[in-house]
Amino acid sequence: MKNRKEIGKKIKEFREFRKLSREDLALQANLDDSQLELIEEKGNVPSLGILIKISRAMGVRIGTFLDDHDKIGPAIVKSGEAAESFSFSTDDETTREHLNFFSLSQAKAGRHMEPFLVDIEPAEESDYKLSSHEGEEFIYVLEGSIEINYGKEVYQLEKGDTIYIDSIVAHNIHAAGDRSAKILAVIYTPV
């Protein structure tokens, strides 16, 4: 997906096809109307958590909004090509999240998992906002170290470590300390 505005355009098309008002979708997805308007009309790229909430509210796979092709067979991303694939970021100073997601599956239609390479930049603040959504996440630390707030627990993972979590539990993933990290994240959300 070469144009970042495509996500908002697809969300709006699906919403209108389902005859949902923007206000109704925002209510069902537990978002502000203004957030949804910025996504649909201004091309703001939503965070992964918000995209999951929108897809759940509309009863579609998250990949519905990320799909670039209708390929039925395998989708291959060669080494070094992930950065050329569609990416979105939550690099927003107000959220204190600094995650850059690179999709590894946008060419695969009908998928049920969403694999991402995620670059995580360290944040200056430590009051991380926890989020939750339906589904599960598998995380493998490729570089650096990360900290995961998961419910009332905090886990620190180093290069080579993995964690499998239920996404319904409030969580936040961020770089541990003042160094960047890179993870492979595979996210499953039921439709």
C-alpha distance (Angstrom), angle and dihedral (degrees) to the residues before:
residue distance angle dihedral
M1 . . .
K2 3.73 . .
N3 3.80 99.4 .
R4 3.80 117.5 63.7
K5 3.82 89.8 -154.5
E6 3.80 88.6 66.7
I7 3.82 92.6 82.4
G8 3.80 92.3 57.4
K9 3.79 90.8 43.3
K10 3.81 91.7 52.3
I11 3.80 92.0 46.6
K12 3.80 90.6 51.3
E13 3.83 92.3 47.0
F14 3.82 92.4 50.8
R15 3.80 91.8 44.5
E16 3.80 92.6 50.9
F17 3.82 91.7 43.8
R18 3.80 88.3 54.9
K19 3.82 89.3 47.2
L20 3.80 92.1 -121.9
S21 3.78 120.1 150.0
R22 3.78 116.5 -131.2
E23 3.80 88.3 -113.6
D24 3.82 92.4 53.4
L25 3.79 93.0 49.6
A26 3.80 91.3 46.8
L27 3.80 89.8 51.3
Q28 3.83 93.2 47.8
A29 3.82 91.6 46.8
N30 3.81 92.4 44.6
L31 3.83 92.2 -120.3
D32 3.77 134.7 129.8
D33 3.81 115.6 -101.2
S34 3.80 88.1 -124.1
Q35 3.84 91.7 57.1
L36 3.77 91.5 53.6
E37 3.80 91.9 45.4
L38 3.82 91.2 53.4
I39 3.80 90.1 50.7
E40 3.81 95.7 46.8
E41 3.79 101.2 36.3
K42 3.81 106.6 25.7
G43 3.79 98.9 35.1
N44 3.80 94.7 -119.2
V45 3.79 107.6 168.4
P46 3.81 110.7 -126.6
S47 3.77 123.2 -134.7
L48 3.79 116.3 -104.4
G49 3.82 91.7 -103.6
I50 3.81 92.3 53.4
L51 3.81 91.8 45.8
I52 3.81 89.5 52.4
K53 3.82 91.3 49.6
I54 3.82 91.0 51.0
S55 3.80 93.2 47.5
R56 3.82 91.5 48.4
A57 3.80 92.1 48.4
M58 3.80 89.5 53.7
G59 3.80 94.9 41.1
V60 3.82 96.1 -121.1
R61 3.79 135.2 120.0
I62 3.80 115.4 -92.3
G63 3.80 86.5 -123.0
T64 3.80 89.1 65.4
F65 3.80 87.8 79.7
L66 3.82 95.4 39.9
D67 3.81 99.4 43.9
D68 3.76 113.8 119.8
H69 3.79 99.1 175.5
D70 3.77 141.1 20.2
K71 3.79 94.9 -123.8
I72 3.79 113.1 155.6
G73 3.82 99.0 -172.5
P74 3.78 127.9 62.6
A75 3.79 121.7 -42.7
I76 3.78 115.2 -140.1
V77 3.80 127.2 -165.1
K78 3.80 110.5 -172.7
S79 3.78 122.0 -141.5
G80 3.78 110.4 -75.8
E81 3.82 94.0 16.5
A82 3.83 97.5 93.8
A83 3.80 91.7 86.4
E84 3.81 88.4 56.4
S85 3.79 91.8 54.5
F86 3.78 122.8 85.7
S87 3.76 112.0 -65.8
F88 3.75 135.0 -179.4
S89 3.73 131.4 -171.0
T90 3.75 139.3 -151.9
D91 3.80 89.3 -158.4
D92 3.78 92.6 141.3
E93 3.79 118.4 141.4
T94 3.81 91.2 -146.1
T95 3.81 93.2 57.7
R96 3.82 96.4 42.3
E97 3.78 88.1 -140.2
H98 3.76 117.3 128.3
L99 3.78 105.7 -176.7
N100 3.80 124.0 141.4
F101 3.82 111.8 -164.2
F102 3.81 122.3 -157.3
S103 3.81 113.5 -168.3
L104 3.80 116.0 -133.1
S105 3.80 96.7 -173.6
Q106 3.77 111.3 42.4
A107 3.81 91.2 119.1
K108 3.83 92.5 58.8
A109 3.78 114.3 87.6
G110 3.80 121.5 -153.0
R111 3.77 95.4 19.8
H112 3.81 123.7 158.7
M113 3.80 98.3 -162.1
E114 3.80 128.4 60.1
P115 3.81 114.4 -150.9
F116 3.80 117.4 -166.4
L117 3.77 138.2 176.1
V118 3.78 104.1 -138.7
D119 3.80 125.1 -161.6
I120 3.80 109.7 -157.5
E121 3.78 119.7 -160.3
P122 3.80 120.2 -160.9
A123 3.80 116.9 -103.6
E124 3.80 126.7 -138.6
E125 3.82 93.6 -140.2
S126 3.78 126.6 60.3
D127 3.82 103.1 -157.0
Y128 3.79 96.2 101.7
K129 3.78 118.9 -169.8
L130 3.79 112.3 -126.5
S131 3.79 119.5 -141.3
S132 3.77 134.6 -174.4
H133 3.79 137.0 -163.6
E134 3.76 136.9 161.4
G135 3.76 118.3 -79.4
E136 3.76 140.5 43.1
E137 3.79 136.5 -76.9
F138 3.78 132.2 -153.2
I139 3.80 115.9 -163.3
Y140 3.80 128.4 -170.0
V141 3.81 117.9 -173.9
L142 3.81 109.7 -133.5
E143 3.82 99.6 173.2
G144 3.79 136.5 8.7
S145 3.77 123.2 -7.2
I146 3.77 133.5 -68.2
E147 3.75 137.0 -160.6
I148 3.79 121.8 -142.3
N149 3.77 122.3 -161.1
Y150 3.81 102.9 -156.5
G151 3.78 115.8 176.3
K152 3.80 104.4 -52.7
E153 3.81 93.7 -24.8
V154 3.80 129.9 88.9
Y155 3.81 121.3 -152.3
Q156 3.79 127.0 -169.7
L157 3.78 116.6 -155.7
E158 3.79 128.4 -170.2
K159 3.80 132.6 -159.9
G160 3.81 108.8 -55.9
D161 3.82 95.1 21.2
T162 3.81 122.5 120.6
I163 3.78 136.9 -162.0
Y164 3.80 131.7 -170.0
I165 3.81 114.4 -159.0
D166 3.78 140.6 177.7
S167 3.81 104.1 -118.5
I168 3.81 92.7 -149.0
V169 3.81 87.7 75.6
A170 3.82 109.3 84.6
H171 3.79 108.2 -102.3
N172 3.78 146.4 162.4
I173 3.78 130.2 -164.4
H174 3.80 120.4 -155.9
A175 3.79 141.9 152.3
A176 3.79 113.9 -80.7
G177 3.78 111.9 -124.8
D178 3.78 121.5 -20.3
R179 3.81 101.0 -42.6
S180 3.79 130.7 94.0
A181 3.79 121.8 -111.6
K182 3.80 137.4 -164.3
I183 3.79 126.3 -148.6
L184 3.77 140.1 179.3
A185 3.81 106.8 -132.6
V186 3.79 123.1 -171.8
I187 3.79 112.8 -168.4
Y188 3.78 126.1 -166.7
T189 3.78 121.1 -168.9
P190 3.80 120.7 176.7
V191 3.79 116.7 -130.1
